[in-house]
Amino acid sequence: METKTRDDGMDVGPQLSFLFQLLNTPQEKRPRNLDEELQAFPYVNGSLFSETILTPQL
């Protein structure tokens, strides 16, 4: 997260949301041009990350 977000942290929410979507996507259905670091995250089965939760805007 440190290297993928702004220094002021204003984009942490969207980055976490993207990561949670990624964790809920099987490897074979992920974008082919996905960053290697993100591709390394495993698929978490069980719909743990399937619900969308709105994050407050600061």
FENWO-V435594 format. One record per helix or strand of 2 or more residues. SS is the DSSP state (a for helix, b for strand). FROM is the first residue (numbers start at 1). LEN is the number of residues. Records with the same first field share a line. If there is no record, write none. Layout:
SS->FROM-LEN, FROM-LEN
This chain:
a->12-12, 27-3, 36-4
